[in-house]
């Protein structure tokens, strides 16, 4: 059992009871919470009550068909982000394309094959689970960074800021304003070229460069405030093999910590 998926919710909207029950049997070993609706109308009523993580939606429903159900859900701000996997007896590419155009993320063809059903549904559930973990970790990181008085920021390979902690408010900048801005614009002219040169060299031949004396421009009054920067290179491989000659690596950017004197 994949314990990361236990308790996640799947809504099956399928008018043929045997088909719905088959999917239920395939998924129950995962410890999921499963609800079944036999019509589009019932499914639309069930969504706000059940709050599913994923919806399995039969296209050929009587009354409101699966396309219409999908369209209504995608127009609802409260439910538009719920992934929808279409269940279809249609094999024409135009039918499948229409489902994707309406916002479906995947499809499962009938007659159902157990392995395909299991893989396609668990793939979507894992994506959701991983995304939630990332949000939690990101929130925890930003919460931690919020209590640090040093400047902490991350740069992409083009030296654009991808993260800046709230300590930048001491210089008159908000974290949101800084994201996407090139770091050069915050640095006093007398230090700008030297910092650019140091960061470029660090990408090629040094993992960490410490104590880079750098003057930042205060947005409050245009004054220059000196910080001592430590710059840490970030690659897509373990740091202990980064500079081995045969290492196949990609440079991801730089994490910087600036301490005021």
Rosetta blueprint (number, residue, H / E / L):
1 X L
2 X L
3 X L
4 X L
5 X L
6 X L
7 X L
8 X L
9 X E
10 X E
11 X E
12 X E
13 X E
14 X L
15 X L
16 X L
17 X H
18 X H
19 X H
20 X H
21 X H
22 X H
23 X H
24 X H
25 X H
26 X H
27 X H
28 X H
29 X H
30 X H
31 X L
32 X L
33 X E
34 X E
35 X E
36 X E
37 X E
38 X L
39 X L
40 X H
41 X H
42 X H
43 X H
44 X H
45 X H
46 X H
47 X H
48 X H
49 X H
50 X H
51 X L
52 X L
53 X L
54 X E
55 X E
56 X E
57 X E
58 X E
59 X L
60 X L
61 X L
62 X L
63 X L
64 X L
65 X L
66 X H
67 X H
68 X H
69 X H
70 X H
71 X H
72 X H
73 X H
74 X H
75 X L
76 X L
77 X L
78 X L
79 X L
80 X L
81 X L
82 X L
83 X E
84 X E
85 X E
86 X E
87 X E
88 X E
89 X L
90 X L
91 X L
92 X L
93 X H
94 X H
95 X H
96 X H
97 X H
98 X H
99 X H
100 X H
101 X H
102 X L
103 X L
104 X L
105 X L
106 X E
107 X E
108 X E
109 X E
110 X L
111 X L
112 X L
113 X L
114 X H
115 X H
116 X H
117 X H
118 X H
119 X H
120 X H
121 X H
122 X H
123 X H
124 X H
125 X H
126 X H
127 X H
128 X H
129 X H
130 X H
131 X H
132 X H
133 X H
134 X H
135 X H
136 X H
137 X H
138 X H
139 X H
140 X H
141 X H
142 X H
143 X H
144 X H
145 X H
146 X H
147 X L
148 X L
149 X L
150 X L
151 X E
152 X E
153 X E
154 X E
155 X E
156 X L
157 X L
158 X L
159 X L
160 X E
161 X E
162 X E
163 X E
164 X E
165 X L
166 X H
167 X H
168 X H
169 X H
170 X H
171 X H
172 X L
173 X L
174 X L
175 X H
176 X H
177 X H
178 X H
179 X L
180 X L
181 X L
182 X E
183 X H
184 X H
185 X H
186 X H
187 X E
188 X L
189 X H
190 X H
191 X H
192 X H
193 X H
194 X H
195 X H
196 X H
197 X H
198 X H
199 X H
200 X H
201 X H
202 X H
203 X H
204 X H
205 X H
206 X L
207 X L
208 X E
209 X E
210 X E
211 X E
212 X E
213 X E
214 X E
215 X E
216 X E
217 X E
218 X L
219 X L
220 X L
221 X L
222 X L
223 X L
224 X E
225 X E
226 X E
227 X E
228 X E
229 X E
230 X E
231 X E
232 X E
233 X E
234 X E
235 X E
236 X L
237 X L
238 X L
239 X H
240 X H
241 X H
242 X L
243 X L
244 X L
245 X L
246 X L
247 X L
248 X L
249 X L
250 X L
251 X E
252 X E
253 X E
254 X E
255 X E
256 X E
257 X E
258 X E
259 X E
260 X E
261 X L
